[in-house]
Amino acid sequence: MFFTLLLQVIWILAALGDEHWTYEGPHGQDHWPASFPECGGNAQSPVNIQTSSVTFDSKLPALRPHGYDQPGTKPLELHNNGHTVQLSLPPTLYLEGLPGKYVAVQLHLHWGQKGSLMGSEHQINSKATAAELHVVHYDSDSYNSFSEAAKSPEGLAVLGILIEEGETENPAYEHILSHLHEIRYKGQMTAVPPFSVKELLPPVLAQYFRYNGSLTTPPCHQSVLWTVFSQKVQISKGQLEKLQETLFSTEKEPSQLLVQNYRVLQPLNQRTVLASFNQDESSYTTGEMLSLGVGILIGSACLLLVVYFIAKRIQKKKLRNEKSVGFTSAQATME
Ligand SMILES: *[C@@H]1O[C@H](CO)[C@@H](O)[C@H](O)[C@H]1NC(C)=O
């Protein structure tokens, strides 16, 4: 009896130990796969999106968020969970334009250390931005709960929004950032008045990259249909500093700043990244460039010839006119 109880306690402690993870140190990301095998999988996130290697897919529609601008009247819960700041979202917010109806669950942020302009998880052409917003959804047509969907392929849909430092304060992000000082320590929560979550997204929702990936934190389930928007959003330097300097990853003193909560890039392996829009119209191949050059040359030559002949004809006509004028005036003087 005592023995089984002891075993149970050991088992629970071991399970709890497994739950513990950080970004750096003995439980850091290099060690995630040992406790969370899926973190060592071959379809992990985040990835570097190389725009020269993406595949344009004309059938990818613009994303249509519903209810994002009217998130009800109930306050939203903002939580410091020691890994990030997370805002709970009501299921009245959902996405269309994906295979199925995906309802919102939560959103959270990733950022770098104090003063750093590198803190995003995804990169475009090997360039990180200062921070990244993730809006997490699950397929409510196919699954009864988030936790069930989180373990199934394409069970989740996450929107990735790259955030860079800009000149002006972003009022939408202030709905979150102005409350950070209320939840400085891990485990703290506060209530945030509802606001338009739509304004956290970039204005153009039709241009994005799409790939199959994973949660970027343990247990790293490979169940996420990722949408990373091509357009970035801006927050001010002061807002970025608030994000980088307010929260602690610890429950009490000694306090440790919650910074650099981003995962390093994961290999793309055999995966394809789709683009909903035709990249850089100016990026012609050498062959296209050459034929374009030859085309312009022939075109200009033809135009020159035409202009030359027209000019010649006008000149001829003028000469003829002058002759006839000379003739009539000569006639006139004779009379
Ligand atoms: C994601 O994987 C599914 C198969 O599980 C596949 O049908 C789909 O085309 C993939 N999507 C992308 C964007 O590669």
The ligand as an SDF file (V2000), in Angstrom:
LIG
                    3D

 14 14  0  0  0  0  0  0  0  0999 V2000
   -0.6010   19.9830  -45.1590 C   0  0  0  0  0  0  0  0  0  0  0  0
   -0.6940   18.5800  -45.0450 O   0  0  0  0  0  0  0  0  0  0  0  0
   -1.8540   18.0000  -45.6140 C   0  0  0  0  0  0  0  0  0  0  0  0
   -1.8200   16.5240  -45.3600 C   0  0  0  0  0  0  0  0  0  0  0  0
   -1.8370   16.2690  -43.9850 O   0  0  0  0  0  0  0  0  0  0  0  0
   -1.9110   18.3070  -47.0970 C   0  0  0  0  0  0  0  0  0  0  0  0
   -3.1010   17.8110  -47.6510 O   0  0  0  0  0  0  0  0  0  0  0  0
   -1.8240   19.8040  -47.3110 C   0  0  0  0  0  0  0  0  0  0  0  0
   -1.7400   20.0910  -48.6900 O   0  0  0  0  0  0  0  0  0  0  0  0
   -0.6190   20.4010  -46.6070 C   0  0  0  0  0  0  0  0  0  0  0  0
   -0.6700   21.8390  -46.7120 N   0  0  0  0  0  0  0  0  0  0  0  0
    0.3670   22.5880  -47.0910 C   0  0  0  0  0  0  0  0  0  0  0  0
    0.1580   24.0530  -47.0640 C   0  0  0  0  0  0  0  0  0  0  0  0
    1.4290   22.1230  -47.4190 O   0  0  0  0  0  0  0  0  0  0  0  0
  1  2  1  0
  1 10  1  0
  2  3  1  0
  3  4  1  0
  3  6  1  0
  4  5  1  0
  6  7  1  0
  6  8  1  0
  8  9  1  0
  8 10  1  0
 10 11  1  0
 11 12  1  0
 12 13  1  0
 12 14  2  0
M  END
$$$$
